[in-house]
Amino acid sequence: MNKTEKNQLQKLACKVRMGAIEGVYNAKSGHPGGSLSAADLFTYLYFREMKIDPKNPKEENRDRFVLSKGHCAPGLYATLALKGYFPMEEMKKLRHIGAMLQGHPDMKGTPGVDMSTGSLGQGVSAACGMAAAGKMDHKDYRVYSILGDGEIEEGQVWEAAMFAAHHKLDNLCLIVDNNGLQIDGSVAEVGGPEPIDEKFRSFGFDVQVINGHDFDEIEAAFHHARTVKGRPSAIIAKTVKGKDVSFMENQVGWHGTAPNAEQYETAMQDLNRVLSGLEAE
């Protein structure tokens, strides 16, 4: 990836963060912290990695994506809007009654959403099912799923991991958004899932640990995952919850809290400052 390409992705990721903040602020509820931590991962998947077409969101051979940590829908929605699945203006109606964008992904109501999610742990099981179906149908599409590091405290995640390895689902790539915080505090204090990489290896996965905000590392990890044969892949992405909003970074209170008007202005100023810096490069 050259400098110009990286700069373009960084600007898109910043716009994903701005869209997520816009949505949560207008909804007066939602989950900004994890949406911001996963923004670079969303951006790379939708703008560099996945074989998709916003004009044909149900195309049979497209790659699939499942947001297993469904509460971070604002980040996914902002990415889909930037990619062209629907207008960015829809973000202002997030969580409104009758609107397209509900609090958790709805595959029946939102173009580009491949699976309805929200109950933690269930999305990764659905992703395994999609990957297994692809194998059975002799399709070459790949399936990606982002999990929260708090979410992997759910036992269902490990049942799914065992299934994926047993069936040699090398078309499956799980990405753990490892920001270290969950709704009740630090992940280490609440459930202690570390060492996450060793757990996935013991379940038969090819595992990589990367900086989830570094597009060079993100690109290298996804390229490697494509070369893995006979077993599923897991990418453990170290991230910062609330990334690039000064008062949200690494603050557990912003897991599921909407900013007030003053905080919204500060957040957008922070993100506009980041975007201006990238545009000046």
C-alpha positions as CSV (number, residue, x, y, z in Angstrom):
1,M,0.0,0.0,0.0
2,N,1.5,3.3,-1.0
3,K,1.2,6.5,1.0
4,T,-1.7,7.9,-1.0
5,E,-3.7,4.8,-0.7
6,K,-3.1,4.7,3.1
7,N,-4.1,8.3,3.4
8,Q,-7.3,7.7,1.5
9,L,-8.2,4.8,3.9
10,Q,-7.4,6.9,7.0
11,K,-9.7,9.7,5.7
12,L,-12.5,7.2,5.1
13,A,-12.0,5.8,8.6
14,C,-12.3,9.2,10.0
15,K,-15.5,9.8,8.1
16,V,-16.8,6.4,9.5
17,R,-16.2,7.7,13.0
18,M,-17.9,11.0,12.2
19,G,-20.9,9.1,10.8
20,A,-21.1,6.9,13.9
21,I,-21.0,10.0,16.2
22,E,-23.7,11.7,14.1
23,G,-25.9,8.7,14.3
24,V,-25.6,8.1,18.0
25,Y,-26.0,11.8,18.8
26,N,-29.2,12.1,16.8
27,A,-30.6,8.8,18.3
28,K,-29.7,10.0,21.8
29,S,-28.6,6.4,22.4
30,G,-26.3,3.8,21.0
31,H,-22.7,2.6,21.2
32,P,-20.0,5.0,20.1
33,G,-16.9,3.5,21.8
34,G,-16.7,0.2,20.0
35,S,-17.9,1.7,16.7
36,L,-14.9,4.0,16.8
37,S,-12.4,1.3,17.8
38,A,-13.5,-0.9,14.9
39,A,-13.6,1.9,12.3
40,D,-10.3,1.1,10.6
41,L,-11.3,-2.5,10.4
42,F,-14.6,-1.7,8.8
43,T,-12.9,0.6,6.4
44,Y,-10.3,-1.9,5.2
45,L,-12.9,-4.7,4.8
46,Y,-15.4,-2.7,2.8
47,F,-12.9,-0.6,0.7
48,R,-10.0,-3.0,0.1
49,E,-10.7,-6.5,1.2
50,M,-14.2,-7.8,0.4
51,K,-15.6,-8.7,-3.0
52,I,-18.9,-6.8,-2.9
53,D,-21.1,-4.5,-5.0
54,P,-23.3,-1.9,-3.3
55,K,-25.5,-1.8,-6.5
56,N,-26.1,-5.6,-6.1
57,P,-26.0,-6.3,-2.3
58,K,-27.5,-9.8,-2.6
59,E,-25.2,-11.0,-5.4
60,E,-24.8,-14.7,-4.8
61,N,-21.0,-14.9,-4.9
62,R,-20.2,-11.8,-2.8
63,D,-18.1,-12.0,0.3
64,R,-20.1,-12.0,3.5
65,F,-19.7,-9.9,6.6
66,V,-21.3,-10.5,10.0
67,L,-21.0,-7.9,12.8
68,S,-21.1,-10.3,15.7
69,K,-20.9,-7.4,18.2
70,G,-24.1,-6.1,16.7
71,H,-24.4,-3.2,19.2
72,C,-21.6,-1.4,17.2
73,A,-24.0,-1.0,14.3
74,P,-23.3,2.8,14.0
75,G,-19.8,2.1,12.8
76,L,-21.0,-0.5,10.3
77,Y,-23.8,1.7,9.0
78,A,-21.5,4.7,8.5
79,T,-19.2,2.4,6.5
80,L,-22.1,1.1,4.4
81,A,-23.3,4.6,3.7
82,L,-19.8,5.7,2.6
83,K,-19.6,2.7,0.3
84,G,-22.8,3.7,-1.4
85,Y,-25.4,1.2,0.0
86,F,-27.6,4.1,1.2
87,P,-27.3,7.9,1.7
88,M,-25.3,9.2,4.7
89,E,-28.4,11.2,5.7
90,E,-29.9,8.0,7.0
91,M,-27.5,8.2,9.9
92,K,-29.5,11.1,11.4
93,K,-32.5,8.7,11.7
94,L,-30.6,6.0,13.5
95,R,-32.8,4.1,16.0
96,H,-35.9,6.1,15.0
97,I,-39.2,4.2,14.7
98,G,-39.8,3.2,11.1
99,A,-36.3,4.1,10.0
100,M,-34.0,1.9,8.0
101,L,-31.2,1.8,10.6
102,Q,-32.2,0.1,13.8
103,G,-30.1,-0.2,16.9
104,H,-28.7,-3.5,15.8
105,P,-28.1,-4.8,12.3
106,D,-31.3,-6.0,10.5
107,M,-30.7,-8.0,7.3
108,K,-34.3,-7.5,6.2
109,G,-34.3,-3.8,6.5
110,T,-30.8,-2.5,5.6
111,P,-29.0,-3.0,2.3
112,G,-25.6,-4.5,2.8
113,V,-26.3,-6.2,6.1
114,D,-25.8,-10.0,5.6
115,M,-27.0,-11.1,9.1
116,S,-29.1,-9.7,11.8
117,T,-27.1,-9.7,15.1
118,G,-27.2,-8.4,18.6
119,S,-27.2,-11.4,20.9
120,L,-23.5,-11.7,21.7
121,G,-21.9,-14.9,20.4
122,Q,-24.6,-15.8,17.9
123,G,-23.1,-13.8,15.0
124,V,-20.0,-15.9,14.8
125,S,-22.1,-19.0,14.7
126,A,-24.0,-17.6,11.8
127,A,-20.7,-16.7,10.1
128,C,-19.5,-20.3,10.5
129,G,-22.8,-21.5,8.9
130,M,-22.3,-19.2,6.0
131,A,-18.7,-20.4,5.5
132,A,-19.8,-24.0,5.7
133,A,-22.5,-23.4,3.2
134,G,-20.0,-21.9,0.8
135,K,-17.8,-25.0,1.1
136,M,-20.8,-27.3,0.5
137,D,-21.9,-25.3,-2.5
138,H,-18.3,-25.1,-3.9
139,K,-18.4,-21.3,-3.9
140,D,-15.2,-19.2,-3.5
141,Y,-16.7,-16.4,-1.4
142,R,-15.1,-15.6,2.0
143,V,-16.9,-14.8,5.3
144,Y,-15.6,-12.2,7.7
145,S,-16.9,-11.5,11.2
146,I,-15.9,-8.9,13.8
147,L,-16.2,-9.9,17.5
148,G,-15.8,-7.9,20.6
149,D,-13.2,-9.0,23.1
150,G,-15.9,-8.9,25.8
151,E,-18.1,-10.9,23.5
152,I,-15.6,-13.8,23.5
153,E,-16.5,-14.5,27.1
154,E,-19.7,-16.1,25.6
155,G,-19.3,-19.9,25.5
156,Q,-21.1,-20.0,22.1
157,V,-18.1,-18.3,20.5
158,W,-15.9,-21.3,21.4
159,E,-18.4,-23.9,20.3
160,A,-18.4,-22.0,16.9
161,A,-14.6,-21.9,16.9
162,M,-14.5,-25.7,17.5
163,F,-17.0,-26.2,14.6
164,A,-15.0,-24.0,12.3
165,A,-11.7,-25.8,12.9
166,H,-13.3,-29.3,12.7
167,H,-14.8,-28.4,9.3
168,K,-11.6,-26.8,8.1
169,L,-13.3,-23.5,7.2
170,D,-10.4,-21.7,5.6
171,N,-12.9,-19.3,4.0
172,L,-13.7,-17.9,7.4
173,C,-11.8,-15.0,9.0
174,L,-12.7,-13.8,12.5
175,I,-11.5,-10.4,13.7
176,V,-11.4,-9.6,17.4
177,D,-11.7,-5.9,18.2
178,N,-9.4,-6.1,21.2
179,N,-10.0,-2.7,22.8
180,G,-9.8,-4.1,26.4
181,L,-13.1,-2.6,27.6
182,Q,-16.6,-3.8,27.9
183,I,-19.8,-2.4,29.4
184,D,-19.0,-3.3,33.0
185,G,-15.3,-2.4,33.0
186,S,-12.0,-3.7,31.7
187,V,-12.2,-7.0,29.9
188,A,-9.4,-8.3,32.1
189,E,-11.3,-7.5,35.3
190,V,-14.8,-8.8,34.1
191,G,-14.0,-12.0,32.3
192,G,-10.2,-12.3,31.8
193,P,-10.2,-13.9,28.2
194,E,-6.4,-13.4,27.7
195,P,-4.4,-14.9,26.1
196,I,-6.9,-14.6,23.3
197,D,-4.3,-15.6,20.6
198,E,-3.4,-18.8,22.3
199,K,-7.0,-19.7,22.9
200,F,-7.8,-19.4,19.2
201,R,-4.6,-21.4,18.3
202,S,-5.6,-24.1,20.7
203,F,-8.9,-24.3,18.8
204,G,-7.1,-24.9,15.5
205,F,-7.0,-21.4,14.1
206,D,-4.2,-19.6,12.2
207,V,-3.8,-16.5,14.4
208,Q,-2.2,-13.1,13.9
209,V,-2.0,-10.2,16.4
210,I,-1.9,-6.7,14.9
211,N,-2.3,-3.0,15.6
212,G,-5.9,-2.5,14.5
213,H,-5.3,1.1,13.6
214,D,-2.3,0.5,11.3
215,F,-3.4,0.0,7.7
216,D,-0.1,-1.6,6.7
217,E,-0.5,-4.3,9.5
218,I,-4.2,-4.7,8.7
219,E,-3.5,-5.2,5.0
220,A,-0.7,-7.7,5.7
221,A,-2.9,-9.7,8.0
222,F,-5.8,-10.0,5.6
223,H,-3.4,-10.9,2.8
224,H,-1.9,-13.7,4.9
225,A,-5.3,-15.0,6.0
226,R,-6.1,-15.5,2.3
227,T,-3.2,-17.8,1.9
228,V,-4.1,-20.1,4.9
229,K,-5.5,-23.5,3.8
230,G,-7.2,-26.1,5.8
231,R,-8.1,-24.1,8.9
232,P,-9.9,-20.9,9.8
233,S,-8.2,-17.6,10.5
234,A,-8.4,-15.2,13.5
235,I,-6.9,-11.7,13.5
236,I,-6.6,-10.2,17.0
237,A,-6.7,-6.4,16.4
238,K,-5.4,-4.3,19.3
239,T,-7.5,-1.1,19.2
240,V,-8.5,1.9,21.3
241,K,-12.0,2.3,22.4
242,G,-13.4,5.7,21.4
243,K,-10.5,6.2,19.0
244,D,-9.8,9.8,18.0
245,V,-12.4,11.5,20.2
246,S,-10.4,13.0,23.1
247,F,-12.8,12.5,25.9
248,M,-14.0,9.0,24.8
249,E,-10.6,7.3,24.3
250,N,-10.2,4.3,26.7
251,Q,-13.2,5.4,28.8
252,V,-15.5,2.6,29.6
253,G,-18.4,4.9,30.2
254,W,-18.6,5.5,26.4
255,H,-19.4,1.9,25.7
256,G,-23.1,2.7,25.3
257,T,-23.7,6.4,26.0
258,A,-24.8,9.1,23.6
259,P,-23.0,12.5,23.7
260,N,-24.9,15.6,24.7
261,A,-24.9,18.7,22.4
262,E,-21.6,20.1,23.9
263,Q,-19.9,16.7,23.8
264,Y,-21.1,16.2,20.2
265,E,-19.5,19.5,19.1
266,T,-16.2,18.5,20.8
267,A,-16.2,15.1,19.2
268,M,-16.8,16.5,15.8
269,Q,-14.1,19.1,16.3
270,D,-11.7,16.4,17.3
271,L,-12.5,14.3,14.2
272,N,-12.5,17.3,11.9
273,R,-9.0,18.1,13.2
274,V,-7.9,14.6,12.3
275,L,-9.5,14.8,8.9
276,S,-7.9,18.2,8.2
277,G,-4.5,16.9,9.1
278,L,-4.9,13.9,6.7
279,E,-6.1,16.2,3.9
280,A,-3.0,18.4,4.4
281,E,-0.6,15.5,3.9
